[in-house]
Amino acid sequence: MSERVIAPKSRGFLFLDSHPGGCRQLVDEMWQAVPAPDTAGREGPVALVIGSSAGYGLAATIAGLARVGIRGIGVCFEKAPARRTGTAGWYRTAATARLARQHGRDMVFLNGDAFSDAMKEQVADLLAERFGGRLDFLIYSVAAPRRTDPDTGDVYASVLKPVGSPHTTKTLVFDADGAPEVKEVTTAPAEGDDIEQTVAVMGGTDWERWITFLADRSLLADGFVTAALSYIGSPLTAAIYRQGTIGAAKSHLEATARTLDERLGKTLGGRAVTSVNAAAVTQSSTAIPGIALYVGLLRGVLGDDAMVAPIGQLVQLWDQLTGARPLDLDEEGRVRLDAWELDPAVQNAVAERWNTATGDTISELADLDWFSDEVRRLYGFSVPGVDYTAPVETDIPWPTLTT
């Protein structure tokens, strides 16, 4: 046993420990938020979620389990409990596996490098041996700082940089006492092979490699559908995001989708799409200059009811992927779940607040209490119903293949 009281300790938006009880309660909340259809008596489709432990990938996993009754495999890369607690994704995965078992869903979770061919081999073997050798859906939701090319051994590193010239933007920070500050930060432009490196990590290369690998093993079912999760975002953040190095990677992801869509349509009667999700507080997004300020202001404009949480967005996506609703595609073939965020009236209101945001005014313009709680919830803190003064077991085991 390794019970102890876990207090939130952070460096900026990065927390040093995670709370297992809070992570479990958060997963329970997400599951309960999913409107469950009548799936009694029907065996769910087989799905693979790559990046299943955090952000939109976690939402895709839980929505798929609760809404569609999927069975299959989730792949993620998390750290086990040791001197510090396990990562939040470790505890969220254990909680998701527990709920899947309770609801009779056969869902296996693998912890390791999704970019490696060894992981692809492990997934392929499981699909063949445990899930009838046929995969119906693949959700690709990977945010990573680096990738090792399985063919060459070359290591690529992604960067968050604008393209062409330095970019200065407002950003939200909190001082040592927790007081909000609005500062300007300048990010140097991409240089050398920064763009190529970022595309190699965050673009569509590995997504396509997964599809090819599984197709070569004859593991893709007729009508197979795959979706890669993406983001476009506001003009306010475009220079550092959509027009920056990450944006180049997203464009490559979308080009890959079009190539895969044509290929899968011809060979399996299948589909490949990117899903453009809307803004949310995630562990990845808090690292991007300006995003924290933008999301806080967006919440200040929309309030509690108009923002669609990731779990709600992924319910919409699963409904479209399974045919419960028609695919809602834009002119470039992307599923769009971000209409509420990019509504011109909403963006104009956010821009007005952005332009007047200072340390003195930010508390009136942005929903900072909500934003701070959302950041803490990423690590299992600020979750209602959890007693943070009580000791909690931290040595939670990874869910095994047999449980």
VMD Tcl script that draws the C-alpha trace (Angstrom):
set ca {
  {0.00 0.00 0.00}
  {1.20 3.53 -0.73}
  {-1.52 5.80 0.58}
  {-0.75 9.46 1.12}
  {-2.32 12.88 0.96}
  {-1.60 14.50 -2.40}
  {-1.52 18.28 -2.56}
  {-1.42 20.15 -5.88}
  {2.07 21.48 -6.59}
  {2.73 23.15 -9.91}
  {5.19 25.02 -12.04}
  {3.02 27.26 -14.13}
  {0.41 25.04 -15.76}
  {2.45 21.85 -15.14}
  {1.60 19.86 -12.01}
  {4.18 17.62 -10.39}
  {1.74 14.98 -9.10}
  {-1.68 13.67 -10.03}
  {-4.57 12.63 -7.82}
  {-5.87 9.09 -8.51}
  {-9.24 9.71 -6.86}
  {-9.79 12.91 -8.78}
  {-8.82 11.27 -12.07}
  {-11.23 8.42 -11.39}
  {-14.07 10.78 -10.53}
  {-13.38 12.85 -13.66}
  {-13.62 9.75 -15.85}
  {-16.87 8.81 -14.11}
  {-18.26 12.29 -14.85}
  {-17.32 12.01 -18.53}
  {-18.97 8.60 -18.84}
  {-22.14 9.85 -17.15}
  {-22.29 12.81 -19.56}
  {-22.65 10.49 -22.56}
  {-26.21 9.81 -23.74}
  {-26.22 6.04 -24.08}
  {-28.29 4.44 -26.87}
  {-29.91 1.04 -26.64}
  {-27.10 -1.37 -27.56}
  {-28.52 -4.36 -25.70}
  {-27.98 -7.63 -27.52}
  {-25.64 -6.16 -30.13}
  {-21.90 -6.68 -30.19}
  {-20.11 -3.37 -30.52}
  {-17.70 -2.55 -33.34}
  {-13.95 -3.02 -32.88}
  {-12.07 0.25 -32.48}
  {-8.49 1.34 -31.96}
  {-7.86 4.68 -30.25}
  {-4.27 5.92 -30.52}
  {-3.69 8.52 -27.82}
  {-6.46 7.24 -25.54}
  {-5.45 8.66 -22.15}
  {-5.78 12.45 -22.43}
  {-7.67 15.29 -24.07}
  {-9.76 14.49 -27.11}
  {-8.34 10.97 -27.33}
  {-9.66 10.20 -23.84}
  {-13.00 11.71 -24.80}
  {-13.04 9.57 -27.95}
  {-12.39 6.44 -25.89}
  {-15.06 7.12 -23.28}
  {-17.65 8.33 -25.80}
  {-16.98 5.28 -27.96}
  {-17.38 2.91 -25.04}
  {-20.47 4.54 -23.55}
  {-22.22 5.70 -26.73}
  {-21.34 3.05 -29.32}
  {-20.36 0.08 -27.17}
  {-16.98 -0.25 -28.83}
  {-14.55 -2.97 -27.90}
  {-10.93 -2.98 -28.87}
  {-7.67 -1.30 -27.94}
  {-6.47 2.01 -26.55}
  {-2.82 3.01 -26.95}
  {-1.08 5.68 -24.88}
  {2.28 6.51 -23.27}
  {2.15 7.14 -19.52}
  {4.47 6.92 -16.52}
  {3.84 4.47 -13.69}
  {3.76 5.51 -10.03}
  {7.25 5.62 -8.53}
  {8.81 8.30 -6.32}
  {6.07 10.59 -7.53}
  {2.54 9.60 -8.43}
  {1.78 8.13 -11.79}
  {0.80 10.51 -14.55}
  {-2.81 11.60 -14.71}
  {-3.20 9.56 -17.90}
  {-2.09 6.45 -16.02}
  {-4.89 6.89 -13.48}
  {-7.45 7.93 -16.10}
  {-6.70 4.78 -18.07}
  {-7.15 2.58 -14.99}
  {-10.48 4.30 -14.31}
  {-11.64 3.94 -17.92}
  {-10.75 0.25 -17.91}
  {-12.72 -0.23 -14.69}
  {-15.84 1.36 -16.20}
  {-15.43 -0.62 -19.42}
  {-15.39 -3.87 -17.42}
  {-18.41 -2.83 -15.40}
  {-20.37 -2.21 -18.60}
  {-19.23 -5.41 -20.30}
  {-16.93 -3.76 -22.83}
  {-13.81 -5.72 -23.83}
  {-11.27 -2.88 -23.99}
  {-7.52 -3.48 -23.74}
  {-5.08 -0.68 -22.95}
  {-1.44 -0.78 -24.08}
  {1.20 1.54 -22.67}
  {4.09 2.35 -24.99}
  {5.40 4.26 -28.00}
  {2.63 4.50 -30.59}
  {5.19 5.56 -33.21}
  {7.09 2.26 -32.95}
  {6.55 -0.76 -35.15}
  {6.76 -2.91 -32.01}
  {3.52 -1.33 -30.78}
  {1.92 -1.80 -34.18}
  {2.87 -5.48 -34.06}
  {1.40 -5.85 -30.58}
  {-1.87 -4.21 -31.64}
  {-2.07 -6.29 -34.81}
  {-1.56 -9.51 -32.87}
  {-4.26 -8.56 -30.37}
  {-6.71 -7.69 -33.13}
  {-6.07 -11.06 -34.77}
  {-6.19 -13.14 -31.60}
  {-8.79 -11.39 -29.44}
  {-11.03 -9.31 -31.69}
  {-11.74 -11.54 -34.67}
  {-9.08 -10.09 -36.95}
  {-11.19 -7.16 -38.13}
  {-10.92 -3.47 -37.16}
  {-13.92 -1.21 -37.83}
  {-12.68 2.18 -36.56}
  {-9.36 3.88 -35.85}
  {-9.18 7.21 -34.02}
  {-5.79 8.97 -34.20}
  {-5.19 11.58 -31.49}
  {-1.47 11.99 -30.87}
  {0.26 15.05 -29.42}
  {3.94 14.36 -28.83}
  {7.19 16.31 -28.52}
  {9.23 13.86 -30.58}
  {9.06 10.80 -32.82}
  {11.58 8.16 -33.79}
  {11.31 7.00 -37.38}
  {11.01 3.18 -37.25}
  {12.82 2.79 -40.60}
  {15.83 5.06 -40.09}
  {16.07 5.56 -36.34}
  {16.10 9.34 -36.89}
  {14.55 11.32 -34.04}
  {12.34 14.28 -34.97}
  {11.33 17.02 -32.50}
  {8.26 19.23 -32.84}
  {8.38 22.96 -32.02}
  {5.80 25.69 -31.44}
  {6.98 28.54 -33.64}
  {5.54 31.03 -36.12}
  {6.66 30.90 -39.72}
  {8.45 33.77 -41.48}
  {8.91 36.34 -38.72}
  {8.82 36.65 -34.92}
  {5.37 36.77 -33.40}
  {4.35 38.77 -30.34}
  {1.14 37.84 -28.59}
  {-0.63 38.33 -25.32}
  {-0.59 35.42 -22.95}
  {-2.07 34.60 -19.56}
  {0.14 33.64 -16.61}
  {-0.33 33.45 -12.86}
  {2.23 34.81 -10.43}
  {3.55 32.97 -7.36}
  {0.52 34.07 -5.36}
  {-1.92 32.93 -8.03}
  {-2.78 36.43 -9.28}
  {-3.47 36.61 -13.03}
  {-1.19 38.59 -15.29}
  {-1.49 39.39 -18.99}
  {1.92 39.62 -20.58}
  {3.31 39.90 -24.06}
  {5.63 37.17 -25.25}
  {7.63 37.06 -28.46}
  {8.38 33.76 -30.16}
  {11.22 33.50 -32.66}
  {10.31 32.15 -36.10}
  {10.99 28.66 -37.35}
  {14.44 28.15 -38.74}
  {16.37 25.38 -40.41}
  {14.25 22.24 -40.61}
  {11.86 23.18 -37.79}
  {8.82 22.86 -40.04}
  {9.89 19.51 -41.49}
  {10.68 18.18 -38.01}
  {7.29 19.24 -36.65}
  {5.45 17.77 -39.63}
  {7.34 14.50 -39.14}
  {6.07 14.29 -35.55}
  {2.58 15.82 -35.70}
  {1.58 15.34 -39.33}
  {-0.04 12.34 -40.96}
  {3.00 10.13 -41.56}
  {2.45 7.82 -38.61}
  {-1.33 7.77 -39.06}
  {-0.82 6.52 -42.60}
  {1.80 4.06 -41.39}
  {-0.74 2.57 -38.95}
  {-3.31 2.16 -41.73}
  {-0.79 0.56 -44.09}
  {0.55 -1.75 -41.39}
  {-2.90 -3.03 -40.44}
  {-4.04 -3.27 -44.06}
  {-0.99 -5.38 -44.91}
  {-2.07 -7.77 -42.15}
  {-5.60 -7.86 -43.65}
  {-7.04 -6.48 -40.41}
  {-9.23 -3.66 -41.80}
  {-12.90 -4.52 -42.10}
  {-15.03 -3.67 -45.11}
  {-16.34 -0.15 -44.57}
  {-13.43 0.66 -42.22}
  {-13.50 4.30 -41.04}
  {-10.65 6.32 -39.55}
  {-10.52 9.85 -38.15}
  {-7.60 11.99 -37.03}
  {-8.44 14.67 -34.48}
  {-7.34 18.21 -35.34}
  {-7.87 21.89 -34.55}
  {-8.03 25.15 -36.50}
  {-8.86 27.77 -33.90}
  {-9.27 31.50 -33.85}
  {-7.59 34.20 -35.98}
  {-6.29 35.51 -32.64}
  {-4.05 32.47 -32.26}
  {-3.45 31.70 -35.92}
  {0.09 33.07 -36.20}
  {1.44 30.73 -33.53}
  {-0.92 27.86 -34.30}
  {-2.62 27.38 -37.65}
  {-0.10 29.47 -39.60}
  {2.85 28.23 -37.56}
  {4.81 25.00 -37.47}
  {1.95 23.08 -35.85}
  {-0.37 24.39 -38.53}
  {1.95 22.96 -41.18}
  {1.66 19.61 -39.44}
  {-2.15 19.91 -39.34}
  {-2.20 20.71 -43.06}
  {-0.14 17.59 -43.69}
  {-2.57 15.59 -41.55}
  {-5.48 16.86 -43.65}
  {-3.67 16.07 -46.91}
  {-3.02 12.58 -45.58}
  {-6.73 12.21 -44.83}
  {-7.60 12.98 -48.43}
  {-5.08 10.43 -49.70}
  {-6.29 7.77 -47.27}
  {-9.94 8.52 -48.03}
  {-9.42 7.84 -51.72}
  {-7.42 4.69 -51.01}
  {-9.83 3.25 -48.44}
  {-12.83 4.11 -50.58}
  {-11.41 2.07 -53.46}
  {-10.21 -0.92 -51.45}
  {-12.74 -1.28 -48.62}
  {-15.59 1.12 -49.27}
  {-14.19 2.98 -46.27}
  {-13.53 6.56 -45.24}
  {-10.75 8.69 -43.75}
  {-11.44 12.16 -42.35}
  {-9.97 14.72 -40.03}
  {-12.22 15.96 -37.26}
  {-11.76 19.65 -36.47}
  {-12.56 19.89 -32.80}
  {-13.21 23.07 -30.85}
  {-11.23 24.77 -28.09}
  {-10.68 23.08 -24.75}
  {-8.22 23.16 -21.89}
  {-5.82 20.26 -22.43}
  {-2.30 19.45 -21.31}
  {-1.09 20.15 -24.84}
  {-2.97 23.42 -25.40}
  {-1.75 25.09 -22.19}
  {1.80 24.99 -23.60}
  {0.89 27.18 -26.60}
  {1.44 30.95 -26.12}
  {-1.87 32.83 -26.12}
  {-4.12 29.76 -25.93}
  {-4.74 30.04 -22.18}
  {-5.80 33.66 -22.54}
  {-7.97 32.89 -25.57}
  {-9.80 29.98 -23.94}
  {-10.42 31.95 -20.75}
  {-11.88 34.82 -22.78}
  {-13.95 32.42 -24.89}
  {-15.48 31.00 -21.73}
  {-16.10 34.55 -20.49}
  {-18.08 35.29 -23.66}
  {-20.04 32.04 -23.86}
  {-20.59 31.19 -20.22}
  {-21.47 27.76 -18.89}
  {-24.03 26.57 -21.41}
  {-22.70 27.38 -24.89}
  {-19.27 25.73 -24.72}
  {-19.30 22.09 -25.80}
  {-16.93 19.96 -23.72}
  {-14.66 17.44 -25.47}
  {-16.87 14.53 -24.41}
  {-19.88 16.20 -26.07}
  {-17.89 16.87 -29.23}
  {-16.74 13.26 -29.45}
  {-20.28 11.98 -28.99}
  {-21.15 14.03 -32.07}
  {-18.17 12.59 -33.94}
  {-19.03 8.98 -33.10}
  {-22.63 9.56 -34.19}
  {-21.30 10.72 -37.55}
  {-18.69 7.99 -37.96}
  {-21.20 5.23 -37.18}
  {-23.89 6.65 -39.48}
  {-26.32 7.60 -36.72}
  {-26.05 11.10 -38.22}
  {-24.73 12.14 -41.65}
  {-21.12 13.24 -41.89}
  {-21.02 17.04 -41.61}
  {-18.09 17.87 -43.91}
  {-16.70 21.18 -45.08}
  {-15.43 21.86 -48.61}
  {-12.09 20.22 -47.75}
  {-13.68 17.03 -46.47}
  {-13.18 17.75 -42.76}
  {-15.74 16.99 -40.06}
  {-16.43 20.31 -38.32}
  {-17.28 20.29 -34.63}
  {-16.11 23.87 -34.04}
  {-18.95 25.93 -35.50}
  {-19.99 27.25 -32.08}
  {-16.45 28.49 -31.39}
  {-15.83 30.12 -34.78}
  {-19.22 31.81 -35.05}
  {-18.38 35.37 -36.21}
  {-20.32 36.98 -33.38}
  {-18.45 34.89 -30.82}
  {-15.07 35.63 -32.37}
  {-15.80 39.36 -32.54}
  {-16.74 39.40 -28.87}
  {-13.60 37.49 -27.90}
  {-11.45 39.82 -30.02}
  {-12.88 42.88 -28.28}
  {-11.99 41.41 -24.90}
  {-8.56 40.32 -26.15}
  {-7.72 43.85 -27.24}
  {-8.61 45.36 -23.86}
  {-7.26 42.56 -21.67}
  {-4.69 43.66 -19.08}
  {-3.74 42.47 -15.64}
  {-6.27 44.93 -14.22}
  {-9.17 43.93 -16.49}
  {-8.65 40.22 -17.13}
  {-10.71 39.06 -14.14}
  {-13.73 40.88 -15.57}
  {-13.22 39.65 -19.15}
  {-12.28 36.00 -18.72}
  {-13.66 33.18 -16.61}
  {-10.45 32.64 -14.67}
  {-11.98 30.50 -11.93}
  {-13.25 28.06 -14.56}
  {-9.92 28.08 -16.41}
  {-7.88 27.48 -13.25}
  {-10.17 24.63 -12.24}
  {-9.95 23.08 -15.71}
  {-6.14 23.10 -15.56}
  {-6.21 21.49 -12.13}
  {-8.76 18.91 -13.27}
  {-6.27 17.74 -15.90}
  {-4.31 16.32 -12.97}
  {-7.26 15.15 -10.87}
  {-7.63 18.25 -8.67}
  {-10.66 20.56 -8.27}
  {-13.00 17.65 -8.96}
  {-16.25 17.91 -6.94}
  {-16.90 15.07 -4.54}
  {-13.24 14.24 -3.85}
  {-11.81 14.64 -0.34}
  {-8.33 16.02 -0.95}
  {-7.47 15.94 2.76}
  {-7.77 12.14 2.90}
  {-4.92 9.74 2.06}
  {-5.35 8.00 -1.29}
  {-3.74 4.92 -2.80}
  {-1.25 6.01 -5.48}
  {0.14 2.65 -6.58}
  {-2.67 1.85 -8.99}
  {-1.79 -1.03 -11.36}
  {-2.07 -0.79 -15.12}
  {-5.12 -2.73 -16.35}
  {-3.98 -6.14 -17.53}
  {-5.06 -7.98 -20.66}
  {-7.14 -10.41 -18.60}
  {-9.07 -7.82 -16.53}
}
mol new
graphics top color blue
foreach p $ca { graphics top sphere $p radius 0.5 }
foreach p [lrange $ca 0 end-1] q [lrange $ca 1 end] { graphics top cylinder $p $q radius 0.2 }
display resetview
